[in-house]
Amino acid sequence: MEVKFIGFPEAVLKSKPKGGKTVKKVLWGDWTVVLDEKDDYRKIKCRGAYGWVHKDRLQDERLLEINFVDVGQGDGCFVVTPKDEVILVDAGEADNMYRFLRWRYNLNRNRYVVPIKHLIITHPDQDHYYGFRDIVASSRFAVENVYHNGIVERKGKDVLGKKENGFLTEIAETHQQVVDVVSNDALRGRKRYPTLLNNVLKKQPDAKITMLKKGSEIDGYTKNDDLSLEILGPLTEEKNGKTALKYFKSISETKNGHSVIVQLKYGNVKVLLGGDTNNVAEEYLSEHYTGFNPKTVAEADKEEMMRKGRAVFQTDILKSCHHGSHKFLDDFLSFFNPVATIISSGDNETHTHPRPETLGAIGKHSRGIRPLIFSTELARSAKEKTELKEKDILLLANLYKKRKAASTSERKKINSKIDNIKYQIQRNIAVYGMINVRTDGEKVIIAQKKEAKGAGFIIYELHPNSNGELEFKM
């Protein structure tokens, strides 16, 4: 069987080589297997469906795929590289990312173990890390590397570790330093973050846990590689011979402000992921990278500050920091100058994210006549979790009861029925709310599912203009 990928920007699978009914609509870069051919048409399997497409709708090149999963309140980014390596950046608080991955790899119906090359926790807030708990505990995932921002919460008075002269000085940079904290019952207590990291040590014994900071390099993703991950933050300083992080006013602002900031670059395309970077951190980052504080900069120096800021932070696609919070600085937001911004937020939260003033500011400080703003919460056309109907609950209970007394052959049939119900729950996360980004390093599509069943995707294309900058093609 020959493996191909769907061509730009999408394709329609048909029931017959030269027509017939529409079977499924699929996206640029979707993985396919060629099963048969007839003249210039190919029968393929794609996204679980079988159909015919013209041979020109297929390509050999694998793309960079970035999926902003609808994890509800929080962030969750699933990346598949052109080398077919998986990178996870945050996973929300609930189990949405876990259920999405089970659907994506059809784990209810096979024994495949998903290799996760890199798992990045931008900072220790529950709506970014707690969704990893089922992933690291499962034997269906093999995690190679875990990265964090160096802050490990602990039990006691110094929740973020010792603070000296306005700096945190008990930073867990190395794997052993992480082990020393999270394997200590007295320090770990019942706190969820160190418990998660301790479970990584127990359930993923081959995984290494290390800190990412400005200048860190991830092997295979350096500036010399086709796909690079440049780490722009957190910023560290040396205090009394120790690596230290500045304390920002409060525990919450410090954890958020020192989020891992990743500028992902593939070819000429940049995507910036900034965790929950906030206004106090933006002052600190701006002073470091530009020499100016956006809150006190003289009007005569603003142009120079902007030039230096954009040299570091300008991107094509921005994952909005802190779910569309109002805690940002307008000048720093202008450093990003994106053509598209993606906001990850959810229901049942008290912050009313994304804030109206933030949406307005994002549009104002983005480039192009019509800057694009996407929201996982707004894209969703169903609730985050499929609410099982009463008949489904009764059916599941009855199936579990029958399975206890069933023969081996009967158990297989019962398990299949149970899996089908679970599959629908997991599929919901993939279908509704997710923002799909695909690129070959030159052009980009950003797609979200249309609400009507079988209607396919609404697709936005980004192409380089005469200056080589990506712009939205209307």
Phi, psi and omega in degrees: 000136182264131178266131176225177178228148182295139181279172184288140348264349180195175176212158178242121176280131180246158182284343180227159182304319184243035179148221183085192182280152174287125180267314182195150174254131187231161188260155171310129177092351179298137181287135180222158172240128178277123184255331185200166176216150178212109186056238182266013183247149181233134173272127185229161168250126182210131181053038176078004181244158179243134179188177184252140173222157174291147183300334180288349179271006179242152178220162181273333189282132173273142184262173164274127183242124179235118181246120174269098188285141177284090181267010186079216178291119181132187178241148174200112184238126181247117184245133170240121185277166176300342176268008179066033173262144184258131175234129175248129175242102183066164184211019180069194182253323180277195184260021183301316181296319178300314181292324176299314181295323177296322177289314184303317183259010174053043188289346175289343189235014176209181180246020183295140174254120185280119177278123177253110185293310182223132176240115184249122173258110187294328179188161186276058168254138187304324183282010174239327186251333192291338177291351177279348191301316181287330181292310183288336181277346186270141176283356180272000178230136178242108184266130182266314182224137174240129180241146179215181185267009176094347181264120176242115178297152181211165179283146177117189184292317181268082187300324180258014184095176185299139178245125181232118177051044176083014180227143171279125185244357176257069183268135180266088181279315187261166177302317182294323178294325175294314180303317183300328180275306192282340178270357178270110184304322183293326179276323183287315183054225177252015182293138189289322185291307177297331176294319177300312181295325177294324177292329174300315180299322183280314188268336179235067189297341180272351182283143175251134181250118181221165182272144168253136177212172180309128178092349177298145176241138176257121184306129181089354182226040179270177181295344178272355181263160181300320177245120182243150174239099180271127182265115183261344180196160011282162176267132177249157173229163177258125179231119181054040178078008181244148171289130186224155175239135181296138177272126183256085168063312183214168178299312183298313181294329179288314178300312182293315185297333179261032175301147171293127178250121184242124171258106181270130181229127177227114186063238179258011185253133179240141175227126183251129178243119189238018177056230180247036178310133187239182186296321181292324177290326181295324174300312183297314180295318181295317178299322181291312188274333184243340184085004182233146173262121183303336183277340184236359184298139177289149182304324182292340183260357185297319181297319179293319177299317181295319180298314181290321180296317180289333177298334181261312194257348183301140185214172177264317180234125182249128167276111186305130181291137173059040167062024182085029178292160177276358183272079178210165175253131184302316181295321179292321177302326180289339176302322185292317176047051185278165171267338179216141178233138180242126181250129177250116181208173185215180180276172172057040175236160188264003187265352185051046175278143355279145182285144180303318182292332178289318178300317178296317181293322178300314178298318182296322186260016176257170183256156180101162180291322179232082177299147183262135174232121179248150179221127177298325182291319180284330181287338183291130177248015175209166179294156183306320179243131176297124178277112180295136176287161183303321181295327178291320178297315179295322179296316179299315180299319180293321180295317178297322180294316180295325184297329182299323184256006186279156174284173182301314181293322179292324180299323179297317179294318180294317179300323179297319179293319178297317180298323180297321178292316179296323181301319181296324177295313182292324181297326182304322181293323182286325187279318189251127172096334185288138175256119183263128175240128179229138179208149173257010181095354178238306178244167186219146162241144171238123188229146172223151185290137172287155186290321183290138181299129178079004184279350178085212187241154164262127191241133176247130183256135174245127181231151177290138176272191183295339178268000180087001179272141178292142174217156180286125178269110182278000000 
